[in-house]
Amino acid sequence: MCILLPVYQKLNIYTAYEYLEQRFDRKTRLLTSFLFLLQRGLSTGISIYAPSIILSSLMGWNIYLTNVIMGGFLIIYTVSGGVKAISYTQTQQLIIIFIAMFLAGYMLIHLLPDDLNFVDSLRIAGASQKLNVITTGFTESGFDWKDKYNIFSGIIGGFFLALSYFGTDQSQVGRYLTAKNLSESRRGLLMNGFVKIPMQFLILLVGAMVFTFYTLFRAHQLQ
């Protein structure tokens, strides 16, 4: 990332795919742009559809109408507000995400049986192998090649994933290119790590708590 940022700033380009056109040809730019738009179109569709399911269920709205309304608002503020509107709404979304996670964590702990606490719920999740943060992949009989989530696959896969996402994905590169200078671009990149790492930790922790809660809930129903 330290190498790519100065290159992007020096070339004075608007997208990462402009660089590909300069480095290779127009066909390469069109192909990568198409793949990006296709991928982001599918992911954005899921991002709109998922909360639409919740809203339509809570409010009794038609699911298709809810999708149109949410997608319409998204298009309006993106087109009219540009990068500033996107940055502002993403900041609000981040705040909402953290508040929702803390509320979910509080409710999960509050609704546990009286004889169980937070530590007990973590022990239950751990006994069910839901808290295996780091595994080496090695067993008594040697390396387990069927273990997809060991530290080596995480480091190798995470390296290329981070390189492609933060280095070439326009959703991220666009943020660097709209920064005032190189220092601001680097600060924005560092903030991604400082914010996303604890956020992902909290998401996984809440997920483990949800597993424990519903395990106990099902056990209570069977009694």
WOCOR-V658609 format. One record per backbone hydrogen bond with DSSP energy under -0.5 kcal/mol. CO is the residue of the C=O (numbers start at 1). NH is the residue of the N-H. E is the energy in kcal/mol with one decimal. If there is no record, write none. Layout:
BEGIN
CO/NH/E  CO/NH/E
END
This chain:
BEGIN
1/5/-2.4  2/6/-0.7  3/7/-1.0  4/8/-2.5  5/9/-2.4  6/10/-2.4  7/11/-2.1  8/12/-0.9  8/13/-0.9  15/18/-0.7  15/19/-0.7  16/20/-1.0  17/21/-1.7  18/22/-2.0  19/23/-2.6  20/24/-2.9  25/29/-1.5  26/30/-2.6  27/31/-2.5  28/32/-2.5  29/33/-2.4  30/34/-2.3  31/35/-2.5  32/36/-2.2  33/37/-2.6  34/38/-2.6  35/39/-2.6  36/40/-3.0  37/41/-2.1  38/42/-2.0  39/43/-2.4  40/44/-2.6  41/45/-1.9  42/46/-1.9  43/47/-2.2  44/48/-1.9  45/49/-2.6  46/50/-2.7  47/51/-0.7  48/52/-1.4  49/53/-1.7  50/54/-1.2  51/55/-2.7  52/56/-2.7  53/57/-1.7  54/58/-2.6  55/59/-3.0  56/60/-1.1  62/66/-2.4  63/67/-1.9  64/68/-2.0  65/69/-2.5  66/70/-2.5  67/71/-2.6  68/72/-2.3  69/73/-2.4  70/74/-2.1  71/75/-2.2  72/76/-2.4  73/77/-2.4  74/78/-1.6  75/79/-2.5  76/80/-2.5  77/81/-1.7  78/82/-1.7  81/84/-0.7  81/85/-0.9  82/86/-1.9  83/87/-2.8  84/88/-2.4  85/89/-2.6  86/90/-2.3  87/91/-1.7  88/92/-2.0  89/93/-2.6  90/94/-2.2  91/95/-1.9  92/96/-2.4  93/97/-2.7  94/98/-2.2  95/99/-2.4  96/100/-2.8  97/101/-2.3  98/102/-2.4  99/103/-2.5  100/104/-2.7  101/105/-2.6  102/106/-2.4  103/107/-2.7  104/108/-2.4  105/109/-2.0  106/110/-2.9  107/111/-2.2  109/112/-1.0  113/116/-2.0  117/121/-2.1  118/122/-1.9  119/123/-2.0  120/124/-2.0  121/125/-2.2  122/126/-2.7  123/127/-2.5  124/128/-1.2  125/130/-2.7  126/129/-1.8  131/133/-1.8  135/151/-2.7  137/144/-3.4  139/142/-1.5  142/139/-3.0  143/145/-0.9  144/147/-1.4  146/148/-1.1  147/150/-0.6  150/154/-1.9  151/155/-2.2  152/156/-2.5  153/157/-2.2  154/158/-2.1  155/159/-1.9  156/160/-1.7  157/161/-2.4  158/162/-2.7  159/163/-2.3  160/164/-2.4  161/165/-2.7  162/166/-2.5  162/167/-0.5  163/167/-1.0  164/168/-1.4  164/169/-1.1  165/169/-0.6  169/172/-1.6  169/173/-3.1  170/174/-2.5  172/175/-0.9  172/176/-1.3  173/177/-2.5  174/178/-1.2  176/179/-1.2  181/185/-1.7  182/186/-2.3  183/187/-2.2  184/188/-2.2  185/189/-2.0  186/190/-2.4  187/191/-2.3  188/192/-1.1  189/193/-1.0  190/194/-2.1  191/195/-2.2  192/196/-2.7  193/197/-1.6  195/199/-1.7  196/200/-2.9  197/201/-2.0  198/202/-2.4  199/203/-2.3  200/204/-2.3  201/205/-2.3  202/206/-2.8  203/207/-2.1  204/208/-2.1  205/209/-2.1  206/210/-2.6  207/211/-2.1  208/212/-2.1  209/213/-2.7  210/214/-2.4  211/215/-1.9  212/216/-2.4  213/217/-2.3  214/218/-2.3  215/219/-1.9  216/220/-2.2  217/221/-1.9  218/222/-1.9  219/223/-0.8
END
